[in-house]
Amino acid sequence: MRRFQDRDEAGRLLAEQVARLGLADPVVLALPRGGLPVAMPVAEKLGASLDVVFVRKIGMPGNPELAAGAVVNGAEPITVFNEGLLRMSGLTHADFEGAIETKLGEIAERRRLYLEGRPAEPLEGHDVVVVDDGIATGATVKAALKALRLRAPRSITLAVPVAPPETLGELSSLVDHTVCLERPTPFHAVGVHYHRFDQVSDQQVADQMRRLRAR
C-alpha cells in the first residue's frame, strides 16, 4: 500500500496524471479544506485557475455525524439526499429545510473568509477538475458533481489521490474522467494513506488563497 508523505506530494503526483488528459481549458476546484493543498500543485501544473467548491454535510436529527445528505451553494443551491436513509427514518426533504438554510449560511461565511469577495470562476464551457485529498463514502463529492454539471462545463474530471473502487464506480456516471492514484480494497480511511494528515484550518485555506491571488 502506497502512503503519501503529505497532501502536497499527493497533489504533485496527481497533477502528473491529470496533465496527461490534455484538457484544453481547465479550471481546478478544490473541496475544502483538505482538498486545497492537493489542488494547488494540480492547478500549477495545468496552468489553470483555482477556485473552491463549497459543500456542507446535512446530519440526521439527533445524530449530526450521520449524513442525511449534502448541500452545495450557487445561484441555484442543490441538495443531494441519502434517500434510503430518509425512507428508513420516516423523514422527508421538508424536514431538513431549516438545516439547509443554516448550511448555506455557513458556506457564505466561509466563502467570504476564503475568497474575500472574489467572484466564482466561470465554469461554462471549461474543463472542470474537482480535487479532494481522498474519498470515503462519496456523499459530499456526489453533491458537488451534480451541482457543477448544472453550470454547463465542457467536461468534469474527478481527481483524488485515494478512494475505494466501489465509490469511484458510483461516481463514474457523474464525470467524464476519473483520476485516482490508489484504489485500496479493503478501504479503511483516507488518512491511513498519508504519513502526515494534519487537519487543515479555515485560516490556512484563507492564507493559501490569498497567496495565490497575490501571484
C-alpha positions as CSV (number, residue, x, y, z in Angstrom):
1,M,0.0,0.0,0.0
2,R,1.4,3.4,-1.0
3,R,1.4,6.2,1.5
4,F,1.8,9.8,0.5
5,Q,4.2,11.9,2.6
6,D,1.6,14.7,2.8
7,R,-1.1,16.4,0.7
8,D,1.4,18.4,-1.3
9,E,3.2,15.2,-2.5
10,A,-0.1,13.6,-3.3
11,G,-1.1,16.7,-5.3
12,R,2.2,16.7,-7.3
13,L,1.7,13.0,-8.2
14,L,-1.9,13.6,-9.1
15,A,-1.0,16.6,-11.3
16,E,1.2,14.4,-13.5
17,Q,-1.7,12.1,-14.2
18,V,-4.3,14.8,-14.8
19,A,-1.9,16.6,-17.2
20,R,-1.9,13.5,-19.4
21,L,-5.6,14.1,-20.2
22,G,-4.6,17.2,-22.2
23,L,-7.5,19.3,-21.0
24,A,-7.8,22.4,-23.2
25,D,-9.2,25.0,-20.9
26,P,-9.2,23.7,-17.3
27,V,-10.4,25.2,-14.1
28,V,-9.4,23.4,-10.9
29,L,-11.9,23.3,-8.0
30,A,-10.8,22.2,-4.5
31,L,-13.1,20.7,-1.9
32,P,-12.1,22.5,1.3
33,R,-10.4,22.1,3.5
34,G,-8.1,19.2,2.8
35,G,-8.5,19.3,-0.9
36,L,-6.9,22.7,-1.3
37,P,-3.2,21.6,-0.6
38,V,-3.8,18.8,-3.1
39,A,-5.4,21.0,-5.7
40,M,-2.7,23.7,-5.7
41,P,0.0,21.6,-7.5
42,V,-2.6,20.4,-9.9
43,A,-3.6,23.9,-10.9
44,E,0.0,25.0,-11.2
45,K,0.9,22.0,-13.4
46,L,-2.1,22.7,-15.7
47,G,-1.7,26.5,-15.7
48,A,-5.3,26.7,-14.5
49,S,-7.3,28.9,-12.3
50,L,-8.1,27.6,-8.8
51,D,-11.4,28.0,-7.0
52,V,-13.2,26.3,-4.2
53,V,-16.4,24.4,-4.3
54,F,-18.3,24.6,-1.1
55,V,-20.3,21.6,0.2
56,R,-21.7,21.0,3.6
57,K,-23.0,17.8,5.1
58,I,-26.5,17.7,6.4
59,G,-26.7,15.5,9.5
60,M,-29.6,13.4,10.7
61,P,-31.7,14.9,13.6
62,G,-30.0,13.8,16.8
63,N,-27.0,12.3,15.0
64,P,-25.2,15.1,13.1
65,E,-22.3,12.8,12.1
66,L,-24.7,10.6,10.1
67,A,-25.1,12.2,6.7
68,A,-28.7,12.6,5.5
69,G,-27.3,14.5,2.5
70,A,-25.2,17.4,1.5
71,V,-25.8,20.9,0.1
72,V,-23.8,22.9,-2.5
73,N,-24.2,26.6,-2.8
74,G,-24.6,28.6,-6.0
75,A,-27.1,30.6,-7.9
76,E,-29.4,27.6,-7.5
77,P,-28.3,25.6,-4.4
78,I,-28.6,21.8,-4.8
79,T,-29.1,19.2,-2.1
80,V,-28.4,15.5,-2.5
81,F,-30.1,13.3,0.0
82,N,-29.5,9.7,1.1
83,E,-33.0,8.6,0.1
84,G,-32.7,5.2,1.6
85,L,-31.8,6.5,5.0
86,L,-34.6,9.0,4.8
87,R,-37.1,6.2,4.0
88,M,-35.9,4.1,6.9
89,S,-36.2,7.1,9.2
90,G,-39.6,8.2,8.0
91,L,-38.3,11.7,7.1
92,T,-38.8,13.9,4.1
93,H,-36.9,16.6,2.3
94,A,-39.1,19.2,4.0
95,D,-37.8,18.1,7.4
96,F,-34.4,19.5,6.5
97,E,-35.3,22.9,5.2
98,G,-34.0,24.7,8.3
99,A,-30.8,22.7,8.3
100,I,-30.2,23.5,4.6
101,E,-30.6,27.3,5.3
102,T,-28.1,27.0,8.1
103,K,-25.6,25.2,6.0
104,L,-25.9,27.7,3.2
105,G,-25.2,30.5,5.7
106,E,-22.1,28.6,6.8
107,I,-21.0,28.3,3.2
108,A,-21.5,32.0,2.6
109,E,-19.4,32.9,5.6
110,R,-16.5,30.6,4.5
111,R,-16.6,32.0,1.0
112,R,-16.1,35.5,2.5
113,L,-13.2,34.2,4.6
114,Y,-11.5,32.2,1.9
115,L,-12.1,34.4,-1.2
116,E,-12.5,37.9,0.3
117,G,-15.2,38.9,-2.2
118,R,-13.6,37.3,-5.3
119,P,-16.3,36.1,-7.7
120,A,-16.5,32.4,-8.5
121,E,-14.6,31.2,-11.6
122,P,-16.9,30.8,-14.6
123,L,-17.3,27.1,-15.5
124,E,-19.5,27.1,-18.5
125,G,-17.6,25.7,-21.4
126,H,-14.5,24.9,-19.3
127,D,-12.9,21.6,-18.4
128,V,-13.5,21.4,-14.6
129,V,-11.2,19.3,-12.4
130,V,-12.6,18.6,-9.0
131,V,-9.9,17.7,-6.4
132,D,-10.0,16.4,-2.8
133,D,-7.5,14.7,-0.6
134,G,-9.4,11.4,-0.8
135,I,-12.9,10.0,-0.9
136,A,-14.6,7.6,1.5
137,T,-18.4,7.4,1.1
138,G,-18.5,9.9,-1.7
139,A,-21.7,11.7,-0.4
140,T,-20.0,15.2,-0.4
141,V,-18.4,14.7,-3.7
142,K,-21.6,13.4,-5.3
143,A,-23.4,16.6,-4.3
144,A,-20.6,18.8,-5.7
145,L,-20.5,16.9,-9.0
146,K,-24.3,17.1,-9.5
147,A,-24.3,20.8,-8.8
148,L,-21.3,21.5,-11.1
149,R,-22.9,19.7,-14.0
150,L,-25.8,22.3,-13.9
151,R,-23.2,25.0,-14.6
152,A,-22.6,23.5,-18.1
153,P,-18.9,22.7,-18.1
154,R,-17.4,21.1,-21.2
155,S,-16.2,18.2,-19.1
156,I,-15.8,17.2,-15.4
157,T,-12.7,15.3,-14.1
158,L,-12.7,13.9,-10.6
159,A,-9.1,13.8,-9.4
160,V,-8.2,12.3,-6.0
161,P,-5.1,10.5,-4.5
162,V,-7.1,7.7,-2.9
163,A,-10.7,6.2,-2.9
164,P,-12.4,2.8,-2.7
165,P,-13.2,1.3,-6.0
166,E,-16.9,0.9,-5.3
167,T,-17.2,4.6,-4.5
168,L,-15.5,5.6,-7.7
169,G,-17.8,3.3,-9.6
170,E,-20.8,5.0,-8.1
171,L,-19.4,8.4,-9.1
172,S,-18.3,7.4,-12.6
173,S,-21.6,8.3,-14.2
174,L,-21.3,11.9,-13.0
175,V,-18.0,12.6,-14.6
176,D,-16.2,12.4,-17.9
177,H,-12.8,11.4,-16.5
178,T,-11.6,9.8,-13.2
179,V,-8.0,10.1,-12.0
180,C,-7.2,8.2,-8.8
181,L,-3.7,7.0,-7.7
182,E,-4.7,4.4,-5.1
183,R,-7.9,2.2,-5.0
184,P,-7.4,0.0,-2.0
185,T,-9.5,-3.0,-1.1
186,P,-10.5,-3.2,1.7
187,F,-10.7,0.6,2.3
188,H,-10.3,1.8,5.9
189,A,-9.9,5.6,5.9
190,V,-8.3,8.4,3.8
191,G,-5.8,9.3,6.5
192,V,-4.3,5.8,6.5
193,H,-2.7,6.6,3.1
194,Y,-0.8,9.7,4.4
195,H,2.2,9.8,6.7
196,R,1.2,13.4,7.6
197,F,-2.5,14.1,7.6
198,D,-2.9,17.1,9.8
199,Q,-6.2,18.9,9.9
200,V,-6.4,22.0,7.6
201,S,-7.8,25.1,9.3
202,D,-10.0,27.7,7.8
203,Q,-7.2,30.3,8.3
204,Q,-4.7,28.1,6.4
205,V,-7.1,27.9,3.5
206,A,-7.7,31.7,3.6
207,D,-3.9,32.3,3.7
208,Q,-3.2,29.9,0.8
209,M,-5.9,31.5,-1.4
210,R,-4.5,35.0,-0.5
211,R,-1.0,33.9,-1.7
212,L,-2.5,32.6,-4.9
213,R,-4.2,35.9,-5.6
214,A,-1.0,37.7,-4.9
215,R,0.7,35.8,-7.7
